[in-house]
Structure formats: structure tokens, C-alpha cells
Amino acid sequence: MSFLAQTGLPNTTATAPDSYYNSSLQAIDLGYAANGYTSGVSTVYFCPDGSAQNSQDGTGDCSGSWDGGVVYLAQSGNVLSSRAITLWGGTGRIHGWRLYSKSGGGINGCANETA
């Protein structure tokens, strides 16, 4: 397994895990802040209040914005091995996701692991 977002993953606002859509399919794509979209951030800080935040000044002192996003993991060349982990900035909550195959081939979509 590697940090990898493979071609063929559901990648629209309606189909992406927790609607964290990024058109470039970055493997680590955090930066979906409450005050606006700044995709492409790869570092967040888990704060004492339970939130996940970016650090606008680079110090990690939790004075930034709530920050969520998605991390993709997969085996190279095996799109159905893909997993995603989403992070909600306001609560620091994470969800696990995986793909389902259609009968007859193809990808049916993403489903929350806890569903």
C-alpha cells in the first residue's frame, strides 16, 4: 500500500468521499477550510479542542482555520484496492472509505466503511 490516488476513482463533488473533490486526484489533499477552499495542504494539526486545523503562520499553535480533506491509499495498478480516509476539521473525526465493484465489471462507487 502507498499514498496513491489512481485514475478511475469517483472524482466529482457528488461521488468523492465526504464530497472532498479534487480534480487532480492528489493522494494527500487537505486544506478544505471553513473559510474557503485551499486544496493541496499536506499538514494539519490536531488541537486540544478536538478540531483539526491548518497553521496559517506555520507554528502549529492551533490559531488557523478548521481544516479537512482526504488521504488516498492503494496498491499500484489495482484500483479496487483503493481506500480513502476523510478528516472533518471541526471535529477531527475520520471516516474510512472503499470502492465497490459492479457486477459485470467497473466501479460502483465509494462507500463509508462504517455503513
C-alpha positions in Angstrom: 0.0 0.0 0.0 1.2 3.5 -0.8 -0.2 7.0 -0.7 -1.8 6.8 -4.2 -4.9 8.2 -5.9 -5.4 6.1 -9.0 -7.2 7.0 -12.2 -10.8 5.7 -12.1 -11.6 6.8 -8.6 -15.0 8.5 -8.1 -14.0 12.2 -8.5 -17.0 14.5 -8.6 -18.5 16.5 -5.7 -21.4 14.0 -5.6 -19.2 10.9 -5.6 -16.0 11.7 -3.8 -15.6 10.6 -0.2 -17.5 13.1 2.0 -17.6 15.4 -1.1 -13.9 16.2 -0.8 -13.4 16.6 -4.5 -10.1 17.4 -6.1 -9.8 17.3 -9.9 -6.1 16.5 -9.8 -6.6 13.4 -7.6 -3.8 14.2 -5.1 -3.0 11.3 -2.7 -2.9 13.7 0.3 -5.3 16.5 -0.2 -6.1 18.5 2.9 -7.0 22.2 3.0 -10.7 22.3 2.8 -11.1 25.1 5.3 -14.4 26.5 6.7 -13.4 30.0 5.4 -12.7 28.8 1.8 -11.2 26.1 -0.3 -7.4 25.9 -0.4 -6.8 22.3 -1.6 -3.3 20.8 -1.6 -2.3 21.3 2.0 -0.5 18.2 3.4 -0.1 19.2 7.1 -2.8 19.7 9.7 -2.6 19.9 13.5 -4.9 18.1 15.9 -5.8 20.6 18.6 -6.8 20.2 22.3 -10.4 21.2 21.5 -10.7 18.1 19.1 -10.5 20.1 15.9 -8.1 19.7 13.0 -6.6 23.0 11.8 -4.1 24.3 9.4 -1.4 26.7 10.7 -1.7 30.0 8.9 1.6 31.2 10.4 3.4 27.9 10.4 3.8 27.5 14.1 1.2 24.8 14.8 -0.4 26.7 17.6 -4.0 26.0 16.5 -4.8 29.6 15.6 -5.6 28.6 12.0 -8.8 27.5 10.3 -10.6 24.2 10.7 -9.2 22.0 8.0 -10.5 18.8 6.4 -9.7 16.7 3.5 -8.9 13.2 2.1 -6.0 10.8 2.0 -5.9 8.0 -0.6 -4.1 4.7 -0.2 -3.8 1.9 -2.8 -1.8 -0.8 -4.4 -0.4 0.4 -7.7 -2.3 -1.0 -10.6 -5.2 -2.3 -8.5 -7.9 0.4 -8.3 -10.2 -1.8 -6.2 -7.6 -1.9 -3.5 -8.1 1.9 -3.1 -9.1 3.2 0.3 -9.7 6.7 1.4 -9.6 8.4 4.8 -11.5 11.6 5.2 -11.0 14.2 8.0 -13.6 16.7 9.2 -11.8 19.7 10.6 -14.4 21.0 13.0 -14.5 17.7 15.0 -11.3 15.9 14.0 -13.5 12.9 13.0 -12.2 10.5 10.4 -14.1 8.1 8.1 -12.8 5.2 6.2 -13.9 4.5 2.6 -13.5 1.8 0.0 -14.7 1.1 -3.6 -17.3 -1.5 -4.6 -17.2 -3.2 -8.0 -20.2 -3.6 -10.3 -21.3 -7.0 -11.4 -20.0 -7.3 -14.9 -17.0 -5.0 -14.2 -16.4 -1.4 -13.4 -16.6 0.6 -10.2 -19.9 1.1 -8.4 -18.7 3.9 -6.1 -17.4 4.8 -2.7 -18.9 3.6 0.5 -18.2 4.5 4.1 -16.5 1.6 5.9 -18.8 2.1 8.9 -22.0 1.9 6.8 
